Amino acid sequence: MNRNPSFKPYTRPSGGWGSANSVRNILSREGILASGGLALTRQNKVDGFQCISCAWSKPAQPLPFEFCENGVKATAWELTAHRCTPAFFADHSVTELLSWEDHDLEEAGRLTHPLRYDPASDRYVPVSWDAAFAEIGRELRAITDRRSVVFYSSGRCSNEASYLYALLARLYGNNNLPDSSNMCHETTSVALPESIGVPVGTVTLDDFAKTDCIMVFGQNPGSNSPRMLHPLQHASRRGVPIIVYNPLRERGLESFTNPQSPVEMLTGERTRIASQYHQVKAGGDLAAIAGICKALVAMDDAARAEGRRAVLDHDFIATHTQGFDGFVAWLRRQDWDALERRSGLRRAAMEATATTYAASASVLGVYGMGLTQHRAGVETVQMLVNLLLLRGNIGRPGGGICPVRGHSNVQGQRTVGITEKPELVPLDRLAGQYGFSPPREPGLNTVEACEEILAGRIQAFVMLGGNFVRAIPDRDRMEPAWRRMRLTVNVATKLNRSHLVHGEISFLLPVIGRIEVDMQASGPQSLSTEDTSSCIHGSRGVRSPASPHLISEIRLVAEIAKATLEPNPNVPWDAWVDDYSRIRASIAETYPEIFHDYDRRMWEPGGFHRPLPARQRVWHTKTGKANIITPRGLDEDPDMPEIGHDVLRLITLRSNDQFNTTIYGYNDRFRGIDGTRMVVLMNRDDIDRLGLAEGEQVMLRTSARDGIRREMSGFRVTPYDIPVGCIGAYYPEANALLPLWHYAEGSKTPAAKSIPVTVHRAGAPAPQQAQPELATG
């Protein structure tokens, strides 16, 4: 792979030939140009497999090629012809592999054999499955404090595996079930129940075809969920205004050429996506949405005073909401100067959005981690809900709230019990089904698990997928603490850094992937997942497993459970492994309101929709109504110093060539960066003001008063269209700069979209701070 970095602005639309070439390149690079192309015809189809990348909605009538560029990359990454065998580990010590980059570790290929860390040789060596399960069971049984074991899961795990895994944890004796949602949309899961009584969005794909206006906040579909560009393109072509609030100008939000349209590919035709594009500063969305709401109230005042039709939906507000009067009084007290300063936008921009919104009957509010990963992320999401409620846009066709979830089943695993919050699980039903007393104490979320690891109170960590050590904040503190644990169990398909930062005893256990045929005693098995619109779909593997030595996640969980737990005649581990439909029958018994007739309905085109009372304007909140919640202030990051001097706000970003911690390559096409990930994107005014130069190597240092030095060197200064006072760097590399305690209040989602940092020339001493530092949490 070419590693000579180049930097050239990208002016083409998203999609188009850039996407087509990227697809061809990765299929070729992974050695599956023909076979991978055949598998892709079954991706996101009713009789095929559900994408292992993002959770974007799957249509009832799919396109012939119902996949996107990043979906192809994820499929190629899993179906790769490359193999990471025991011979690979014989050639490379763990210490050596720790020096490899993230991409290069995974590019070694699919893991083929179960492995155990050997401290004498500093290598992973083969181990039999029976020996692995026996030792894991002995270690877990020997731990007397059951709260000192963590059961983590990534958002790729199927509903079936997730249900068994959650049951394993609770039978073991705790609710320590953190998952990847803790790091991205836990803010949503806290904010929405308080506002509208459901923890997920209210929008389906059909609503995109019925809407009159789409507002997008802090979401980049071009890199994070490219299939979303299709409904956005259709909406734009029928004249629907699409209003974007995002700090960076992203190609996927500006223009799109559909790579599945021969006409567009041949003619170069492009569709404008955003009709308004407002580059809000990092941490400014709360103030920006408040400004839109304030403008709407002023428009409503004027309309009613002049005898015209009201702008706000007062009938809906009176019938369905609580808190309107207090919220409006708060809005009237807000000063436009403060709204402009804190949002980084002019008043005219917020009023333009309000005018367009007021003229639209049905409106969608779409958002991503640009809202959730801030100190006041919960209040910011609730402010967006307030904006929608002012005109009755919850429970209306073409209207609603649409959080865009990340990993392919991060929402579904929560639905079937992966949560540290016992109040969200029907524990009494589980007790009746399986004849045990489920633990009632709250478990550990991701941040809390990290805190306990730092304190030396976690003895074992079981990781069902994911790359936890690389994904979490405060990496330089966490890695040494991680090595002090007694047992780490890593379940994976490919090698990643978490497997190399090991406990005293460490296992690396490879499993069958979702795209592969899972053959059990009753025949080939099916799985299920839930997409971001709360639709549940069946999934069938289509390719032979990468190695005959792999087992399924279902069997792995069951074998660990059998080796660890006392026998329980009510828990049929072996029967579940033989036939996954029996797992689905058990899920339906635990959650009958959602999963009745599970085996049949999951094969319906478009999947089956879980009940969402808010879509019917039934509000399962404490007040029995939708709550219009007044925030405490205007800042998404209230502890941070003002932008503008030495302290800048760092936004961590994905590239076009990655998904979460998986790095497919070093080409961020849309941002014009090729051959490196060690860049810091800066406004030219900040570069000049700080006396820096394009291409210069700099160090970033976190500004915090906790006595801990967090800094990273080797970033290349790269001019970019980003608001003054804001800078961008790639996740997960920049996670070392994120304090563990810098998280959203109420949800503990790491506040990775606004990290206070200073920028220094490489080797230069740090100047004295010109602004107050960030207080400790």
VODREN-488220 format. One record per residue (C-alpha): x, z, y; residue number from 1. Coordinates in pm, whole numbers, always signed. Each point is the difference from the previous one (the first is absolute). Layout:
<nodes>
X, Z, Y, NUM
...
</nodes>
This chain:
<nodes>
+0, +0, +0, 1
+126, -87, +347, 2
+103, +318, +178, 3
+136, -155, +319, 4
-251, +139, +251, 5
-174, -240, +235, 6
-245, +64, +282, 7
-229, -273, +126, 8
-349, +43, +151, 9
-276, -118, -233, 10
-253, -217, +179, 11
-200, -140, -290, 12
-332, +149, -113, 13
-33, +242, -287, 14
-79, -163, -332, 15
+77, -371, -6, 16
+318, -144, -145, 17
+191, +319, +67, 18
-226, +180, -246, 19
+7, -285, -253, 20
+380, -16, +6, 21
+27, +377, -38, 22
-226, -13, -307, 23
+206, -276, -160, 24
+326, +179, +77, 25
-91, +330, -162, 26
-151, -159, -312, 27
+319, -202, -40, 28
+228, +295, +75, 29
-173, +217, -261, 30
+25, -278, -259, 31
-376, -51, -44, 32
-80, -311, +204, 33
-230, -146, -267, 34
-121, +305, -190, 35
-53, +202, +316, 36
-203, -280, +153, 37
-227, +0, -304, 38
-50, +376, +19, 39
-92, -26, +368, 40
-308, -206, -86, 41
-141, +320, -156, 42
+86, +230, +292, 43
-301, +172, +159, 44
-239, -188, -228, 45
-287, +156, -194, 46
+164, -85, -334, 47
+355, +74, +116, 48
+208, +274, +156, 49
-36, +177, +332, 50
+292, -38, +238, 51
+262, +274, -25, 52
+86, -29, +371, 53
-253, +92, +269, 54
-357, +123, -35, 55
-168, -268, +209, 56
-352, -92, -115, 57
-60, -240, -286, 58
-279, -255, +61, 59
-284, -70, -242, 60
+78, -370, +34, 61
+381, -18, +1, 62
+207, -289, +125, 63
+174, -215, -263, 64
+320, +181, +102, 65
-123, +348, +89, 66
+337, +140, +91, 67
+226, +25, +302, 68
+372, -23, +61, 69
+62, +371, -53, 70
-230, +7, -302, 71
+214, -272, -156, 72
+314, +198, +78, 73
-143, +306, -174, 74
-103, -205, -304, 75
+336, -178, -19, 76
+179, +334, +38, 77
-184, +134, -306, 78
+9, -316, -214, 79
+366, -66, +77, 80
+221, -144, -274, 81
+271, +253, +93, 82
+44, +304, -227, 83
+155, +339, +68, 84
+113, +103, -348, 85
+206, +290, -135, 86
+303, -228, +31, 87
-54, -5, +377, 88
+20, +379, +16, 89
+305, +1, -228, 90
+173, -219, +259, 91
-113, +195, +309, 92
+13, +374, +64, 93
-270, +173, +200, 94
+255, +78, +271, 95
+85, -370, +31, 96
-366, -104, +5, 97
-69, +243, +283, 98
+213, -226, +221, 99
-221, -303, -73, 100
-272, -108, +241, 101
-369, +35, -87, 102
-51, -371, -60, 103
+300, -28, -232, 104
-112, +292, -218, 105
-338, -155, -70, 106
+143, -351, -30, 107
+181, +120, -313, 108
-331, -70, -174, 109
-258, +166, -221, 110
+100, +318, -178, 111
-12, -49, -376, 112
+68, +336, -171, 113
-71, +370, +57, 114
+307, +171, +143, 115
+135, +350, +55, 116
+266, +98, +252, 117
+331, +102, -162, 118
+201, +220, +240, 119
+321, -38, -202, 120
+17, -376, +57, 121
-209, -8, +321, 122
-216, -268, -160, 123
-350, -51, -127, 124
+13, -43, -379, 125
-268, -106, -248, 126
-229, +263, -146, 127
-286, -33, -247, 128
-352, +40, +129, 129
-62, +287, -243, 130
+312, +185, +117, 131
-89, -54, +365, 132
-353, +133, -36, 133
+116, +298, -209, 134
+258, +106, +260, 135
-236, -53, +296, 136
-262, +208, -179, 137
+248, +281, -74, 138
+117, +11, +360, 139
-352, +4, +145, 140
-118, +266, -247, 141
+296, +219, +88, 142
-95, +15, +368, 143
-201, +318, +54, 144
-99, -71, +360, 145
-223, -302, -49, 146
-20, -50, +378, 147
+367, -102, -1, 148
-71, -336, -167, 149
-109, -307, +199, 150
-190, -299, -141, 151
+46, -287, +245, 152
-158, -346, -38, 153
+43, -329, +181, 154
-293, -210, +116, 155
+53, -258, -275, 156
-134, +216, -282, 157
-330, -114, -148, 158
-316, +209, +13, 159
+37, +73, -370, 160
+361, +121, +21, 161
-75, +196, +317, 162
-293, +182, -159, 163
+208, +109, -299, 164
+293, +98, +221, 165
-219, +216, +224, 166
-149, +163, -309, 167
+351, +66, -137, 168
+100, +179, +321, 169
-312, +217, +4, 170
+23, +83, -370, 171
+362, +96, +67, 172
-119, +237, +272, 173
+29, -140, +351, 174
-135, -247, +254, 175
+345, -122, +105, 176
-104, -365, +11, 177
+155, -156, +311, 178
-13, -376, +15, 179
+96, -290, +224, 180
-319, +37, +206, 181
+147, +324, +138, 182
+259, -216, +174, 183
-231, -261, +154, 184
-379, +51, +8, 185
-44, +371, -62, 186
-85, +2, +370, 187
-297, -224, -81, 188
-107, +228, -285, 189
-11, +294, +243, 190
-140, -174, +308, 191
-287, -202, -145, 192
-177, +276, -196, 193
-19, +209, +318, 194
-136, -294, +198, 195
-225, -190, -241, 196
+1, +192, -329, 197
+201, -241, -218, 198
+378, -12, -52, 199
+29, -379, -8, 200
-102, -303, +204, 201
-355, -130, +22, 202
+81, -373, +16, 203
-25, -266, -272, 204
+124, -358, +5, 205
-355, -115, +78, 206
+16, +184, +331, 207
+282, -227, +119, 208
-235, -295, -39, 209
-274, +176, +198, 210
+194, +164, +281, 211
-5, -99, +367, 212
+330, +166, +94, 213
+306, +140, -177, 214
+229, +263, +153, 215
+335, +53, -176, 216
+215, +306, +71, 217
+349, +59, -141, 218
-29, -240, -294, 219
+219, -302, -80, 220
-180, -217, -258, 221
+266, -272, +1, 222
+242, +227, -187, 223
-217, +280, -138, 224
-320, -170, -127, 225
+27, -379, +52, 226
-325, -83, -183, 227
-174, +172, +290, 228
+100, -301, +210, 229
-262, -215, -173, 230
-305, +194, +125, 231
+171, +34, +339, 232
+48, -377, +12, 233
-363, -63, -91, 234
-116, +247, +264, 235
+220, -159, +268, 236
-127, -347, -83, 237
-358, +105, +52, 238
+85, +142, +340, 239
+27, +369, -85, 240
+231, +180, +246, 241
+285, +181, -173, 242
+155, +270, +218, 243
+338, +139, -102, 244
+171, +321, +108, 245
+353, +8, -142, 246
+340, +82, +152, 247
+176, -305, -144, 248
-121, -357, +20, 249
-43, -92, -366, 250
-38, -362, -114, 251
-278, +85, -243, 252
-209, +127, +290, 253
+77, -299, +220, 254
-47, -317, -205, 255
-48, -111, -360, 256
+29, -320, -201, 257
-180, +30, -332, 258
+249, -92, -274, 259
-292, -73, -235, 260
-137, -271, +229, 261
+162, -343, -61, 262
-127, -122, +337, 263
+153, +289, +192, 264
+327, -27, -190, 265
+28, -373, +66, 266
-105, +9, +363, 267
+157, +332, +98, 268
-338, +116, +134, 269
+0, +365, +95, 270
-280, +245, +76, 271
+26, +242, +287, 272
-64, +352, -133, 273
+6, +245, +293, 274
-213, -87, +302, 275
+137, +308, +181, 276
+339, +154, -86, 277
+83, +332, +163, 278
+348, +142, -65, 279
-82, +369, +8, 280
+302, +228, -3, 281
+80, +211, -305, 282
-232, +299, +8, 283
-227, -162, +260, 284
-302, -102, -210, 285
-187, +325, +57, 286
+15, -50, +377, 287
-77, -372, -32, 288
-315, +59, -208, 289
-103, +278, +237, 290
+36, -251, +285, 291
-226, -248, -179, 292
-257, +273, -55, 293
+23, +109, +365, 294
-56, -359, +115, 295
-303, -31, -229, 296
-154, +316, +144, 297
+54, -131, +354, 298
-161, -332, -95, 299
-293, +185, -154, 300
-42, +214, +314, 301
-9, -312, +217, 302
-241, -186, -228, 303
-250, +284, -15, 304
+24, +65, +375, 305
-85, -366, +62, 306
-282, -7, -255, 307
+186, -225, -241, 308
+28, +43, -375, 309
+219, +296, -94, 310
+348, -73, -129, 311
+10, +298, -238, 312
-241, +30, -294, 313
-181, +310, +119, 314
-263, -9, -276, 315
+269, -2, -268, 316
+195, +270, +184, 317
-304, +226, +29, 318
-110, -50, -361, 319
+328, -11, -185, 320
+276, +174, +196, 321
+115, +339, +117, 322
+243, +71, +286, 323
-78, -289, +235, 324
-55, +200, +319, 325
+323, +197, -32, 326
+199, -314, -75, 327
-139, -187, +301, 328
+71, +297, +225, 329
+359, -4, -127, 330
+28, -374, +64, 331
-120, +40, +357, 332
+280, +249, +63, 333
+272, -240, -114, 334
+200, -163, +276, 335
+75, -371, -22, 336
+358, +56, +111, 337
+55, +234, -294, 338
-171, -241, -240, 339
+225, -282, +118, 340
+316, +208, -16, 341
-65, +140, -345, 342
-123, -327, -155, 343
+258, -222, +167, 344
-279, -241, +100, 345
-174, -95, +321, 346
-355, +111, +62, 347
-107, -366, +1, 348
+106, -38, -365, 349
-219, +290, -115, 350
-291, -122, +212, 351
+36, -351, -145, 352
-37, +143, -349, 353
-303, +204, +108, 354
-167, -306, +150, 355
+48, -204, -316, 356
-111, +288, -219, 357
-314, +56, +209, 358
-98, -365, -40, 359
+27, +13, -380, 360
-284, +118, -222, 361
+205, +88, -310, 362
+363, +110, +22, 363
+269, +90, -253, 364
+272, +256, +73, 365
+304, -81, -217, 366
+310, +221, -5, 367
+316, +79, -191, 368
+285, +246, +8, 369
+58, -73, +368, 370
-282, +253, +51, 371
+46, +235, -292, 372
+374, +80, +24, 373
-2, +200, +324, 374
-22, +370, +82, 375
-357, -45, +126, 376
-82, -271, -253, 377
-317, +176, -117, 378
-138, +13, +354, 379
+98, -363, +61, 380
-192, -122, -305, 381
-297, +211, +109, 382
+24, -153, +347, 383
-36, -345, -154, 384
-306, +125, -188, 385
-137, +132, +331, 386
+40, -346, +152, 387
-198, -154, -286, 388
-270, +267, +11, 389
-64, -54, +372, 390
-164, -332, -86, 391
-132, +81, -348, 392
+269, -189, -187, 393
+2, +212, -314, 394
-261, -90, -261, 395
-73, -339, +153, 396
+68, -338, -170, 397
+315, -142, +155, 398
+101, +337, +143, 399
+197, +295, -124, 400
+333, +173, -36, 401
+267, -172, -209, 402
+322, +187, -84, 403
+235, -246, -171, 404
+148, +186, -295, 405
+345, -65, -135, 406
+76, +1, -372, 407
-229, -175, -245, 408
-183, +305, -137, 409
+92, +274, +244, 410
-370, +42, +78, 411
-122, -18, -360, 412
+227, +270, -134, 413
-141, +239, +258, 414
-352, -88, -114, 415
+80, +115, -356, 416
+172, +328, +86, 417
+356, -52, +128, 418
-9, +252, +283, 419
+153, +334, +88, 420
-336, +109, +144, 421
-211, +163, -275, 422
-314, -14, +213, 423
+0, -379, -35, 424
-18, +11, -380, 425
-305, +98, -215, 426
+190, +281, -168, 427
-310, +151, -160, 428
-70, -330, -176, 429
+359, -18, -120, 430
-30, +356, -129, 431
-313, -92, -197, 432
+144, -323, -136, 433
+334, +134, -114, 434
-57, +371, -58, 435
+254, +148, +236, 436
+15, +179, +335, 437
+138, -246, +256, 438
+228, +152, +265, 439
-178, +59, +329, 440
+301, +57, +225, 441
+96, -284, +235, 442
+296, -202, -123, 443
+293, -150, +187, 444
-21, -319, +200, 445
+308, -213, +59, 446
+134, +193, +300, 447
-71, +336, -162, 448
+169, -111, -323, 449
+307, -95, +203, 450
-3, +336, +176, 451
-11, +178, -335, 452
+284, -215, -135, 453
+212, +86, +303, 454
-77, +367, -59, 455
+110, -30, -364, 456
-342, +90, -138, 457
-72, -321, -197, 458
+142, -11, -351, 459
-139, -331, -126, 460
-123, -322, +157, 461
-185, -266, -200, 462
-23, -332, +183, 463
-258, -247, -137, 464
+131, -308, +179, 465
+127, -32, +354, 466
+328, +72, +175, 467
-73, +345, +136, 468
+350, +102, +108, 469
+41, -319, +201, 470
-349, +11, +155, 471
-2, +356, +135, 472
+131, +129, +336, 473
+324, +190, +54, 474
+187, -186, -273, 475
+341, +154, +69, 476
-142, +349, -51, 477
-225, -91, -291, 478
+252, -171, -228, 479
+228, +305, -47, 480
-303, +224, -55, 481
-144, -247, -252, 482
+311, +33, -218, 483
-57, +374, -33, 484
-320, -44, -202, 485
+12, +64, -373, 486
-203, -303, -115, 487
-84, -339, +153, 488
-211, -250, -194, 489
-11, -353, +140, 490
-260, -247, -128, 491
+74, -351, +122, 492
+32, -370, -68, 493
+319, -53, +205, 494
+297, +204, +113, 495
-15, +159, +345, 496
+189, +262, +197, 497
-225, +290, -104, 498
+122, -40, -358, 499
+360, +45, +111, 500
-62, +319, +199, 501
-73, +196, -314, 502
-67, +355, -110, 503
+210, +194, -251, 504
-197, -172, -277, 505
-132, -345, +87, 506
-191, -267, -189, 507
-62, -363, +98, 508
-303, -119, -194, 509
-102, -368, +29, 510
-361, -107, -51, 511
-211, -312, -39, 512
-108, -148, +333, 513
-356, -87, +98, 514
+70, -372, -32, 515
+106, +42, -363, 516
-216, +9, -312, 517
-59, +360, -108, 518
-63, -10, -376, 519
-135, +317, -162, 520
-170, +85, -328, 521
-336, -147, +105, 522
+157, -316, +144, 523
+109, -115, +347, 524
-102, +250, +266, 525
-143, -35, +350, 526
+55, +215, +307, 527
-178, +43, +333, 528
+87, +45, +366, 529
-179, +58, +330, 530
+68, -214, +306, 531
-3, +96, +366, 532
-372, -84, +31, 533
-84, +251, -277, 534
-77, -266, -261, 535
+117, +70, -356, 536
+135, -289, -210, 537
+109, -58, -357, 538
+351, -124, -74, 539
+146, -168, -310, 540
+368, -61, -61, 541
+103, -360, -65, 542
+371, +9, -96, 543
+193, +151, -288, 544
+179, +327, +85, 545
+357, -25, +129, 546
+131, +193, -301, 547
-133, +110, -339, 548
+123, +349, +84, 549
-247, +49, +286, 550
-315, +210, -30, 551
-306, +22, +222, 552
-48, +256, +276, 553
-304, +124, -192, 554
+203, +73, -312, 555
+282, +154, +203, 556
-233, +247, +172, 557
-169, +82, -329, 558
+330, +59, -181, 559
+132, +228, +276, 560
-329, +191, -11, 561
+12, +38, -380, 562
+362, +119, +15, 563
-72, +248, +281, 564
-350, +142, -36, 565
-169, +214, -259, 566
-226, -208, -229, 567
-351, -36, +140, 568
-265, -158, -228, 569
-199, -104, +309, 570
+280, -222, +134, 571
+34, -314, -217, 572
+345, -124, +109, 573
+52, -224, -304, 574
-348, -151, +15, 575
+49, -77, +368, 576
+327, -178, -77, 577
-165, -206, -274, 578
-286, -123, +222, 579
+0, +21, +380, 580
-377, -51, +15, 581
-22, +359, -126, 582
+193, +112, +308, 583
-248, -183, +218, 584
-287, +171, -185, 585
+163, +334, +80, 586
+48, -99, +364, 587
-368, -91, +16, 588
-91, +340, -142, 589
+208, +173, +268, 590
-116, -228, +284, 591
-343, -138, -107, 592
-107, -83, +356, 593
+284, -251, +31, 594
+94, -120, -347, 595
-323, -32, -199, 596
+2, -310, -221, 597
+370, -26, +86, 598
+114, -241, -273, 599
-254, -265, +93, 600
-4, +27, +378, 601
+376, -24, +49, 602
-15, -365, -110, 603
-265, -98, +252, 604
+130, -263, +245, 605
+130, +194, +300, 606
-6, +324, -198, 607
-252, +279, +47, 608
-23, +201, +319, 609
+29, +377, -7, 610
-279, +179, +189, 611
+75, +43, +370, 612
-285, +191, +169, 613
+129, -84, +350, 614
-77, -369, -64, 615
-364, +108, -26, 616
+35, +233, +301, 617
-18, +306, -218, 618
+254, +247, +131, 619
+148, +252, -245, 620
+157, +209, +275, 621
-46, +366, +88, 622
-243, -96, +278, 623
-186, -257, -207, 624
+82, -258, +265, 625
+289, -222, +99, 626
+223, +212, +220, 627
+138, -133, +327, 628
+310, +216, +21, 629
+170, +77, +330, 630
+382, +2, -25, 631
+217, +273, +143, 632
+195, -243, +217, 633
+119, -356, +47, 634
+329, +3, -187, 635
+39, -115, -360, 636
+331, +185, +2, 637
-59, +292, +238, 638
+333, +172, -65, 639
+206, -303, +95, 640
+172, -45, +335, 641
-123, -276, +227, 642
+136, -345, -70, 643
+244, -146, +247, 644
+339, +172, +0, 645
+243, +79, -281, 646
-257, +93, -265, 647
-171, -303, -155, 648
-283, -19, -252, 649
+110, -150, -331, 650
-264, -191, -198, 651
+88, -50, -366, 652
-100, -345, -125, 653
-33, -213, -309, 654
+167, -339, -13, 655
-166, -317, -124, 656
+216, +34, -313, 657
-110, +340, -127, 658
-294, +207, -118, 659
+31, +373, +58, 660
+345, +97, -134, 661
+37, -320, -206, 662
+238, -237, +177, 663
-42, -359, -124, 664
+272, -140, +223, 665
+169, +13, +338, 666
-210, -258, +183, 667
-251, +125, +258, 668
-121, -349, +79, 669
-262, +87, +259, 670
+248, +201, +206, 671
+275, -258, -35, 672
+240, +234, -182, 673
+186, -121, -308, 674
+276, +160, -205, 675
-29, +364, +110, 676
-237, +292, +37, 677
+226, +213, +219, 678
-145, -99, +336, 679
-156, +190, +288, 680
-258, -204, +191, 681
+14, +76, +373, 682
-157, -118, +322, 683
+260, -184, +211, 684
-63, +238, +291, 685
+96, +296, -222, 686
+310, -184, -122, 687
+111, -63, +359, 688
-98, +346, +123, 689
+205, +169, -272, 690
+297, -228, +62, 691
-16, -159, -345, 692
+45, -360, -109, 693
-171, -219, -255, 694
+180, +19, -334, 695
+166, +332, +79, 696
+12, +261, -278, 697
-169, +327, +93, 698
-89, +337, -143, 699
-350, +152, +16, 700
-32, +376, +29, 701
-323, +197, -34, 702
-89, +215, +300, 703
-121, +334, -137, 704
+54, +370, +59, 705
+26, +114, -361, 706
+379, +17, -20, 707
+21, -283, -253, 708
+210, -306, +82, 709
-176, -321, -104, 710
+180, -322, +80, 711
+61, -346, -143, 712
+261, -258, +98, 713
+37, -372, -53, 714
-310, -129, +179, 715
+39, -334, +180, 716
-158, -12, +346, 717
-256, -281, -19, 718
-220, -101, +297, 719
-368, -19, -86, 720
-342, -10, +163, 721
-75, +372, -21, 722
-120, +236, +277, 723
+258, +167, +221, 724
+96, +339, -141, 725
-84, -102, -356, 726
+237, -122, -269, 727
-48, -117, -357, 728
+202, +37, -322, 729
-79, -60, -363, 730
-157, +244, -243, 731
+124, +153, -230, 732
+353, -24, +141, 733
-90, +187, +320, 734
-179, +284, -184, 735
+311, +214, +30, 736
-87, +31, +371, 737
-353, +131, -64, 738
-28, +383, -7, 739
-211, +127, -287, 740
-203, +214, +241, 741
-79, -295, +232, 742
-341, -82, -149, 743
-365, -51, +91, 744
-177, +325, +70, 745
-275, +54, -253, 746
+124, -255, -255, 747
+380, +50, -16, 748
+50, -376, -8, 749
+359, -59, +121, 750
-3, -115, +364, 751
+226, -297, -71, 752
-139, -219, +278, 753
+140, +213, +282, 754
+331, +170, -75, 755
+190, +127, +308, 756
+354, -138, -4, 757
+292, -71, +228, 758
+222, -308, -30, 759
+381, +26, +13, 760
+287, -242, -30, 761
+172, +28, -335, 762
+267, +269, +23, 763
-100, +116, +348, 764
-81, +369, +59, 765
-365, +75, +60, 766
-82, +48, +368, 767
-194, +304, +112, 768
-372, -50, -41, 769
-182, -105, +316, 770
-340, +90, -145, 771
-137, +300, -188, 772
+50, -34, -374, 773
-277, -1, -256, 774
-104, +351, -96, 775
+12, +101, -364, 776
-320, -1, -199, 777
</nodes>
